[in-house]
Amino acid sequence: MKTRGMWIATSGLVFLIIMGCSSKNVKSTSEGTELSSSDGTSRDGGPGKGGGNALRGGPLSGFGKKPADESIAGTAPLMLSKADQLAMDSREARKTREDSRKQLLDIYFAFDRWGLSDEGKKNLSESAAFLREHPKAKLFIEGHCDERGSVEYNLALGEKRAKEARQYLSDLGIHNAVAVTSYGKERPACKEHDEACFSKNRRAHLLIEAD
């Protein structure tokens, strides 16, 4: 009997120890961690082990609540295609040529002379103002003569007139690209055979060269 009583007492003691350890483990688990609910979310509303709100269409963290709160990194500059750039350059060049017809003035010369008159210098000074506003414009100067004299002589005289105009523009500080040519008496502006018409043909004609 004594042996049986000791066995019962020992068994009861072991049972109490086991129950005490189980209770302690349950308490530690409830205090140290958040238990996940059956739908995969933690008790504080955050996502649990099952994926939770992120998979069920809930709000994502790390984003502003309003579109205005979101900032976009620096916007890339507008890029023009080569064709668009060429078209734009062509329109600008065409406008420059159209304006030049109104603002580039002809230079007139005395008979058999290539020196500039006071009026010729004045006209070149006014033309220089336009060229300063368009430093990339390419200037073309034509030298012309009246019908008197040989073809060869007038070609040489027309060239001297064009070069004289170019030199004066350079003296005024104009650095545009300038080309000169002479048409002599081959391209008269006026075709009457009198001095009034001859005086209109003895000229240097300025124009913006087409690309």
C-alpha positions, 0 to 999 in steps of 0.5 A: 500500500505504501508503494502504491500511495507513493506512485499515485503521489508521484504521478499527481506531481508530474501531472501538475508540473506538466500543466503548469508548463503548458499554461506558462507557454500559452501566456508567453505566446499571447504576450510576446507576439500578435496572433494572426487571424483566420483571414491572414491579418494580424489583430492590429490590422497589419498583414499576417503570414497569409498575405492579407490586405496586400492581396485583397486590394487594401491600400498600399503603404509608401504612397501619398494619399493624393495625386498632388503628394506624388512627385515626378522626377525631372522631366526629359527635355523635348527632343525634335527629330532631325526632320522637324529641326530641318523644317524649323530651320527652313521656316526661319531662313525663309522668314529672314529672306523675306524680311531682308527684301525690305531692309537690305538696300541697293547701293548705286554708283556713278558711271564707270566708278566703284567708289561708294557715295555718301548715299551708298554708305548710308544704305549700307549702314542701314543694311548692317543693322539688319545683319546684326540682328541675323548674324547667321544669315549668309549675305550675297552681293551682286555687282551690276553695270549699265549696258555701256562697255564690253562684257568683260569690262563690265564683269570686272567693274561689277565685281569691284562694286560688290567687293567695295560694298562687302569691305564697307560692311566689314569696316562696320563690324559685320561678320556674316558670311559674305559671297560676291559675284558680278553679272556685269551688264547681263541682268539690268533692273531697267531696260530703257536706253537712257541715263535715268535707266542706266543709273538704276543698273549701276548698283550692288544688290544685297540679298540673303543667300538661300540654303 
